[in-house]
Amino acid sequence: MRALLFAALTMVALPTMAEKLTIERIFDGGNLAGAAPRGLQISPDGNRVTFLRARPDDQNQLDLWEYELKGGKTRLLVDSKKLEPHGEQLSDAEKARRERERTAGLHGIVSYQWSPDGKQLLIPINGKLYVYTLATPDAAPKQLDTGDNVLDPRISPKGHYVSYVRDQNLWVIDLASGDAKQLTHDGGGTVHNGEAEFVAQEEMDRSSGYWWAPDDSAIAFERYDEAKVPVTKRTELYADHTDVIDQRYPAAGTPNVAVKLGLVSPAGGQPRWVDLGKDPDIYLVRVNWLPDGKHVSYQRMPRSQQKLDLRLVDAKTLAQRTLLTETSDTWINLNDDLSFLKDGKSFLWGSERSGFHHLYLYGLDGTLKHAVSEGDWQIDGLLAVNEHAGTVYVASNKDAVPEKQVYALKLDGSTAKAPVRISQGAGMHAATFAPDGSFYLDNFSSVDTPPQVSLHKADGSLVTWIEPNKLDEKHPFWPYRDSLIKPEFGTLKAADGQILYYRLYKPAGFDPSKKYPVFDMYYGGPHAQMVANQWGDYFNQYMANQGFVVFTLDNRGMARRGRQFDSVIYQQLGAAEVDDQLVGIHWLKSQPWVDGRHIGVFGWSYGGYMTTMMLAKASNELAGGVAVAPVTNWRLYDTFYTERYLGRPQDNEAGYTRSSPMAWLDGLTSKLYLVHGMADDNVLFLNSTELMAELQKRGTQFQFMAYPGAKHGLNLPGQRSHVYHLIENFFQQQVRGVAVPVAPKPVAQPAAAATTR
């Protein structure tokens, strides 16, 4: 074990007068992060920064704000409640889209877009579209005549049109004339035009299904038909009614959608179709236009996800060729690090071929020129390219795994092994660059610094603060500042010698001569990192203040560590992950201040799956655990995610069986609390009902809580507070062994006299 340089942070003593953080305050009491903006954008003219900010009276209702760089003033641009004073009535399609984007709990203005000339903003809200004009700031935004329930609206690159999807077809409005035109006409039933299918939204990080040419000359769009995707009948149980939903859900091993890629003019006319190859069972994972507007590229994957082709298409003739092909013995992780340069001769490409995610410069003839980044470290993603300066900007955790910093690299590859770090301060830096890469916004936070937004030159030097968000008397976390416990970060070793990072909160008033129970919270799944030096770990802070040692370990299979680290889960899930978590449990038990008899585990989604596997495989190590929305049978989860790691069930029967807790339930003797939303369309409720039936068949006792009407995130009013009270009570009673007082019931009121009508 070794500590990170920033890690040995001491615990702040808890004074007797400190206000206590409560679960209600965390989830229902407004934004504890302060004036933390989201949706940061730099205007096309570079004169202002726009962002979304929560209302003081509702942390989930967002308004649109701006910061004017010249005057240094912040002002409200659009009040969401003035646009929709009576609240939102979202379509089912929009609700599903927001669930996929993890914004289901938000309302008001959740997205917006600048016009290319920087004079207007497109604002979708409640299925309608509004245009706000900066030249008339006091005038109400103008509503476009699009009808209701529009999806995925966009201003075209030259600003001539607004495009959107309605009734499963692609539409445009000519902004000069105000005329709307329907570009596709066969959408309906199982056919969707201009939309991304379920697995694209949920698993490919692709929420859109159409792409404008940079000169407004054409739109590339996806058409998919889900006729062959099996229909899953889901019973959604609400508090006051029951819905039976016929959902086309592509479970592992079953058919996917049939996908096509078309080109259509915004003036109308028949779509022209790109030949996607002889294999119909493919994934269309990315589409990108080249700067000349004459060529479009697409990326396709076979069902196995062990090959990725980048194809280039002539938009006029539809002639095409392969620029490059990636292959893998396990699977290929997708990324968005494709950038066609304005020189018209080359492009940047992100690849994990070396075992780490790096950038490569290619010629448009498909010839590799050189690596732009290189070494036993990896980038998180391409942030910007300044072609004039010959500089590329990337995000990476090169200097410290639990951090994210901004680095500069030379486009000519001369600094591939030695990137120059330009961001300052230990923590997480999320950078948004100006289009030309000349300056950037830095959204920064750390374990003891709430999110701050600042403007920087391309060399990292500070220009000005956009939102300093100081933790002072005006900050919502100020009353709880003295209860803030700084975590310790450190490392352990996995069985194969790879390094595992952990985060540890010692309990308030820590006394090394005492023994404490443990709240072990993890995720454990791919494409995620939990052990991070960032703000907002409120519930873990809360549990540490309740007297628990709070522990999180990132096991093999998780993100930002390279292919050797993540590929150990190939063909079987829940093996290496459980082994690594047990390394953490054994280390905890070796500490003199840990009560090894009272260690419990908690996880959500993949973390919920991990809880069921941990208890089934290692109940002798644990007092119990809480599993929220767990996958319990990978045959019930979607194709793209599941088959990436396990292949198809018909090709890896043993792997699917051994990856399920059902195969290990003889070992489940610790206390289990199972939790699931009764309208979950991601991890289907059927996962929990199958597990419950099997446990009941075996006579294994467990606790269960269902949430009527709840999707995967349990975002209906009151549900978050309720489930976290449930979690705390379980850990106090079942793990720690302390009786939790039951709140007194309200005094019954006399029944009202009966009336007749």
N, C-alpha and C positions, 0 to 999 in steps of 0.2 A: 504494500500500500504506500502511495505517496500523495501528498496534498498538492493542489494547484497553488500557483503563486498568490492568487487572490483569495485563497480558500479559508485560511485559518482565521475566520472572522469571529470575533468574540460576541457573546450574547449580551444584549442590552438588558440591564437590570430592570425589573418590573416594579416601579414605585407604587406605593399604596394608593395614590390618588389617580392612577391611570384609568381612563374609561375603557371598559371591556368591549371588544369586538364580538358581535353576536351573529348568528346565522342569518337572522332577519336583516341585519344591517348589510351583510355581504350580498345577499341576493335580492332584497326588496327595497333597500334604503337609498338607492342612487349610486352613482359611479364613484367608487373609492379611489380610482386612479386620478381623479381631478379633471382638469380641462384637457383631457387627452384626446386629440383629434384622431380621426380615421379617414380613409379615403383621400389622402393627400395627393394633390395634383398641382403641377406648375402650369400656369397659363401659357398658351402658344407664344405670346409675345414676351414671356419671361418677366412680366411686371407684377404679377401677383401669385399668391398661393391660395388655393381653395381647399376646404376640408369639411368633413362632417363632424358635428359635435352634438353630444347628447344634451337634452334639455335638463335644467336643474331639477325639475319635478318628475322626470321620467328618464331613467338611464338608458332605456331602450328606444326612445323616440329621438330621431336625428334630424337636425336642421343643417342648412348649407351656410357656411361662413367663408370669409376671405380675409387674407392679410395682404395689404398693399405694400409692396417693397419700398417704393419711393417715399411714401408718407409714414410708413411704420405703424399703420393703424389696422386694427382688427374690427370687422363689423359683420353683422348678420346680413346675409344676402337674401335667403328665402326661408320663411317660417313655414315649416311643414304643416302646422295646424291651420294656417290660413289657406293653404291649398286644399286640404281635406279636413275641414273642421269636424266632420261627423265620424272620423275614423275610417279604417280601411276594410273593404270586403274583397279579399283577394280570391282570384280564381284558383281552382285546384292545381292547374299547371304552374301557376306562380308560387303557390305554397310548396309544391314539390321542388321547384327550382331553388327556392330559398333554403329548403331543407338540405339539398345537395351542396349548396354554397356555405352552409353553416351560418346563415343569417336569419333563420326562421324566427328567432326571438326578437328581431329588430323591426321597427316600423318607422313611418315617416319617410324621409328621403334616404334611401339605403344605397343609391348609386346616382351618378350624374356624369355628363361628358361635355367637354369644351368643343365649340365649333373651331374649325381650323384657323379662322382669322382672329380668334380670341375675343370676339365681340358678344357671343351668346353662349348659353349653357342649356343643354337638354336635360330635363329632369323628369324621370318616370316616377309616378306615385299612384298607387291604387289602380294599376292597370291603365292609366291615362298618361299622356305625354304633354309636358309644358316646356315652353322656351322662355328663358329669362334673358333680357337684353341689358347689358351693362350700361349702355348709353342712357337708359331711362330707369334708373334704379328704384324709383318710387312707384313705377307702374307694376301692376300685377302681372305675373308670368302669363303668357298667352298659351291657351290650350290648343293643341293641334287636333284636327278632325280625323281621328284614327279609329273611333269606336272604342269600346271598352276591352279590357283583358288582353292588352298587347304584351308581347314578350320580347326581351332582348333588343331594345331600341338602340339605334346608333346613328350618329351624324356621319355622312360619307366623308372621305378624306379631303375632298375639295369643297365640301360644305354645300353642295347643290341639293342633297336629298337627306331625308330621315328614313331609315329602314327599320322594319320591325316584323315580328311574326304574329299573325292572328289567325285563329281557327286552323292551325297547322299548315298555313301557307305563308309565303314570303311577300311582303308588301313594301312599297316606297311611297313617300310623299315628295313631290317636287316643291321645294321651298319657295321658288319664285312664283309659281302659279297656285300653290296650295292644293293641287290635284293629287289624289291618291291613286296608285295603280297596283293591281294584284299581279305578281310576277309568276306565281305557280298556281295551279288550279286543281291538282289531283289530291291535295291534302285532305285528310279526313279518315275516320276509322283507324286503321292500323298504319296509314301512311302519313309521315311527317316531313315537311319541307322547311329547311332553315333552322332546324332544332338539333340539339345534341341528344343522343339516346341516353338512357339511364346510366349505363356503365361509363360512358364518356364523361358525364357530369359527376358521377360518384367516384370513379376510380382513375380516370385519365387526366383530371384537372383541366377539362375542356368543357366549359359551360355554354359555348356558342356553337351554332351550326351553320354560320355563313360568314364570308370574308370579302370585304370591298377591295377592288383594285385601287391602287394609290391615285390613279387619275380619274376615278369615278366611272370608268368605261364599262365595268362589268362587276358582277358579284359571283364568287364561287360559293356554292351551297351544298350542304349535305341533304340527301333524301334517304330516309330510312323507312323500311317496312317491317313491322314487328309481328306480322301474321303468324310466323312459325314459332315465335317465343311463347313458351307455355303460359297459360293463364293460372295464376295462383289466386284462389278465393281467400281473401283476408276478411275476417270479422273484426271490424273496428268497434270496440265497445266504448261508448261515451257515457257521461253521467246520466243523460236523459234519453238516449236512444242508441240503437245499434245499426251500423251500416255494414252491408256485405259488399266488399270491393273486389271486382275482378281486375287484378293487377297482372300485367304481363311482366313476369319476373324471370330473367335469364339465369336460373340456378346452374351451378357447376355441372358440366356435362350435357346441358340441354342447348337447343339452338339459340343463336344470337339473332339480332336484326340483320336484314339484308340491306346493305348500304351502297349508295351511289354518290358520285361527285359530279355536280353539274355547273355550267357557266351560263349566266343569263344577263342580258342587258337591262339596266334600270329603265330603259325606254319601253321594255316589253319584248315580246317575241318568244319563240320556242327555246327552251333550254337545250344546250348542247352537252353531251355526256362524255366524261373522261373515262377511258378504258382503265379500270383498276386491276386488270389481270385475270388469269384463268381461274384462280382460286376464289370462290365466292365467300368462303368462311374466313374473312379478314377483319381487321380493325383499321378504320381510318382514324389515325391518332392526331395528326396535325396538318394544317393547311396554311401556307404563307405565300403572299405575293412578293415578287421581286420589285425593286424600286422603279424599274422601267414601265411597269404596268402591262408589259407584253408577255410576261411569263408568270406562271404560278407553280408552286411546289406543293407536294403532298407527301406525307409519311404513312406507310402502311405496315402492318404487322400480321403475320399468320396467327392462327389460333394458339400456337405454342408459345408465342411471345419471345422466341429465341432468335428472331431475325427482324431487322428493321431496314426498310428500303426508303431512301430519299429520292424522289422522282421529280423531274423538271418537265413542265408541260408548256408548249407554245400555245398561248391563249387564242391565237387566230386559227391555227391549223389543227390543234390538239395533238400534234406529234409530241412524243415524249421520250425521255431516256433516264437511266438511273445515274444519279450523281455519286452515290456511295451506298454501301450496305454494311450494317453492323450485325455481328452474330455473337451468341453467348451459349455456353453449355448449360446455363441455368435459366436466367431470364434477363431481359433488357429493361432497365428503368427509364421511363420517359423523362424528358426535360424540355425547357423552352429556350435553350441556348443556341438557336439557329438565327443568324443575322446576316442577311445579304447586304454587302457593302455598296455604297453609292458609286464606287469606282466602276461598277458593272463587270468586274473581273473576278471577284472572290467572295467568299462567305466564311463566317465563323460557325463552328460546329462543336457541340458539347458531347463528350463520349466518356464512358467508363472502361474503355478497352485496356488501359494500363492497370486497372484495379482501383483507380481513383477517378473521380469526375474531373476532367480537364477540358480545356479549349484547344481547338485545332483550326488552323487557317487552310482553306482549300481554294483552288481555282475553280472557276465555273465549268471547267472541263472535267471536274471530278478528281483532279490531281492534288494529293496532299502536299502542301508547301512546308509547314513546320508546326510544332506545338507552340501554343501561346502560353500555356501553363504546364508545369511538369513537376513530378516528385511524389513522395509518400505523404501527401496531403491532398485535399480536394476543394474545389469551389462549390458553393451553394447555388450559384447562378450568375449569369451575365447581367450586369446592371446597365452598362452604357458603352458606346464606342465613340471616341472622338477621332474621326479619320484624319482630320487636319493635323492634329497633334500626334497621331499614330499611337494612341493610348486606349487601352481597354480597362474597364472597371468591373470588378467582380466582388461578390460577397464570399466569405470563407471563415472557417474556424481554425485556420492554420496555426495560430499562436496559442489558442486555448479552446479545447473542444466544446465546453459549455457556453462559448461566446459566439458572436457573429460580428466580424469586422469588415471594413471596406478596403480593398487593395487595388493598386494600379499596376498594370502590366503593359509592356511594349508590344505593339501589334506585330513587330518584326521577330518576336520570339527571343530577343536578347536577354530578357529578364524572366524567362519562363520558370526558372528554379528559384528566383529571388524576387517575388512581388514586393512592392513598396506599400506598406500599410499607411493609409491616410486618415482613418478614423481614430479617435482618441477616447480613452476611458474603457475600463473593463465592463463588459456587459453585452447587450444585444443592440446592434445598429441596423436598422432597416432603412436603406437609402433609396430615394427617388431622384433620379437625375433629370436635368433638362434634356430635351431631345438631342442637342449637340454635345452633351457631356461636359459643358463648361462650368456647371455648378450643380449642387445637389442638396436635397433636404435630408436631414438625419433625424429619424424617429428613434430615440435612444431610451433604454431603461436598464436598470440593474436591480438586484435584490433589495437595495435600499434607496433607489432613485425612481420615483414615478416617471411615466413616459414624458419625455421632453422633445420638442421639435425645434431644430435650428437650421439655419441656412449656411452652407459652406461653399468656398471655392473648390475647384477640382483638386487642389493640392491638400484639402482638408482644413484649411484655415477658416476660422469662424467669420462669417459676414454679419449675421444678426440672429437674434432669437425670434422665432415665430411664436412659440409657447414654452416659456421656461418652466411652468408648472411646478413652482417651488413648493416644497413641503413646509409651509408656514401656517400661520393662524387662519388663513383663508382656505386652506386645502381641506377637502373632506376627510382625509386620513389623519389630520392633525390631532384630533382627540385620542387617537389610538397609537400615536407615534411611539410612546414609551412602552408599548407592549410589543413593538416590532422586534422579532428575534432574527438575527442574521444567521443564515445557514452556513454550515461547513461543507466544503466540496472535497472529494478525495477519490481514490481509485482502488480497485481490487483486480484480481486476475481471474479470468475464466479458465476452464479446464484445459483449453488449447493454448493458454498463455496470453491471449488477447486482453487488452486493458478494458475494464468496465468502470464507468464513472458513476458516482453516487452523490446525492445531496442529503444532508442530515440537519434537522432542527433539534437541538436539545431543548427539553421542556423549560418553561418559565421557572425562574428560581432554582435552576439546576444545582443539585448537590451531588458531587461525584461519589459520595459515600452511600447514596441511596440507589435503589433499583426501580426502573421505570418500565411501564408497558410500552409497546411499539405499535404505531399506526404506519403500516407499510403500504404506500400508495404508488401504483405503477401504471403504465400503459402496455409496454412490452412488444407492440406490433411494429411492422414496417412503416417507413415514411413518417416517423415521429421522433421527437426528442423531448424528454421530460426534464432531464437534469440540465437546466439552463440558468445562467445568471441574468434573470430578468424579473421585473416587477409583476405583482398580481397573484402571488401564491397565497390567497387569503385564507382558504379553508385549512391548509396545512399550518399556517400561522395560528389559526384558531385552535386546532388540535394540540399544537405545542403549548398553547396557553392553558389547555385543559389538563396538562401534566403528562402528555405522551411524547416519547421520542418519535419524531416523524422522519421517515426514511423513504427515499426513492432511488432506484437503481435502473440505469438503462442497459438492458441485456443485449446480447448479440441478436442480430436481425433488425435492429433499429437503425435510424438514419444518421447520416453525416459522418460515417466512419469508413467508407470504402467497401468494396465487394467481398473481401475475405470476411469482413465483420457481418455483412447482412446475408450472405448466401448460405450460411450454415443451416438455415431453416428450409432449404430446398428439399422437397419431397416429403417432409414431415414437420408439422407445426407443433409447438408445445413441448418440445424436447429440450433443445439448447436454451430456450427462453426460461423454462422452469429450472434447469440446472444452474443458470446464472443467477436467478433470483435466490436460489438456495445458497449460493456463495455469499450473497448479502445477508441472508438470515443467519448463516453460521458465523459470519463476522460479527453481527450484532450480538449473538449469544456469547461471544468471547469477550465482550466489553463488560467490565465489572458493574457498570451502572445500568445495564439492561436486564430486565426480568424475563428470562428466556421462556418461561411458562406462559407468558401473556403477550404473545406477538400475533397480530391479526393483519390481514391483507384486504385491500380494496382496489377495484378497478372497474372501468366503464368501457363498454364495447369490446375491443380486443383485450382491454384490461379486465373486463368482466369474464371473458373467456379464460384469461390467465388465472383468475381466482378459482374458477371451477377446476382447472388443471392442477393448480397448486394444492388445493384441498384434496383432490382425488389421488395425487401422486405423493403428497408429503403432509398428510394430516398429522403425523406424529411430530412435526416441527411447529405446528400452528394451532392457536386456540380457536381460530375461525376466520371467516371472511365474508365480504359483501361483494356480490357480482351484479352489476347493473347492465342490462341489455346485452348479455353475453351471446356469442356464437357458440352453440353446443354441438352442432353437426354441420361440418363444412359443405356437405352436399346441399344444404339449404341456402348457402351464400352465393353471390353472383359470380358469373363466369370469369370476368377479367381479373378480378382480385384473386379469387381462390385458385384458378388454374395457373396463374403466374407462379405460384409457389408449389402447388401440389399436382399440377397437370389435371387431366380429366379423371373423374372417378373411375371410369371404365378402364383407364390405363394405370391407375395407382390405387387399387382397392385397399391394400394394406396401409398405405400412407394416410388415406382418409380415415380409416378405422382408428389407427393409432394417434391421429391428430385430434380425436374427439374425447372429451372427458367420459363419454359413455363406456369406453374401453377400460377405464381405470376406476370405476365407481366402487369397486370392492374396498378400495383404500380410503374412501371418503368417510371419515369418522368425526372430523371436526365440525363445528357449527357453521352452517351456511345460511346466509340471507340472500335470497334471489329477488331481483327487482326488474320489472320490464314495463314499458309503455304498451298499452293495449291497441295502439294504432301505428305501431312502428312499421314503416315500409322499407327500412334499410336492413336491420337485423330483425327478421320477422319474429313476431311473438311466438310462432311455432317452435322456435329454438328453446324457449323456456318451458313450453308445455310438454315437449318431448322429454326434457330433462326431469320435469316434475313427475311425469308418468313413470319414468324408469326408477326414480328414487322411491316413489310410493310402492312400486312393485317389489322393491328390495326391502321395504320397511324402514328406509332411512328417513329420519326426521329432519326437517328443514323449515325455515321461515320464508314467507313470500309476500311481496307487496306489488300490486298491479296499479297502474295509473290510467284511469279512463281517458280516452281521447288523446293520449300522449304519443308523440312521435319519438324518434330515437333520442332527442336531446331533452325530453321532459320539459318543454318550454311553456306549457300553459300556466296561467297565474297560480302561484302558490306551490307549484310542484317542485321547483328547485329547493326552496326552503324545507319543504316536507321531507324530501329524500335525504337531504344532508342532516336533518335532525334524526332521521332513521339511522343513518350511518353512525352518527355520534353515539346515539343510544345503544346501538349494537356493540360498539367498541367499549363503551363504559360498562355495560352489563355482561356481555358474553366474553369479551376479551380481557378487560380489566377486572371484572367481577365485582363491580360496585353497583348497588341499587340506585336506579335513577328515579327520583320522585315524579309521580304522575301529576300533571297540572290539574287543579280542581275543576270539576265540571261546572258550567254556568248554572245558576239557580233557575229551576224550571218556573216559567211564568204560567199563570192561570190560562186555561184554554179560553179562546174567545167564544162568545155565545153564538150558537148556530143561527143562521139566517136563511130565509127562503126567498126565492126570486120568482 
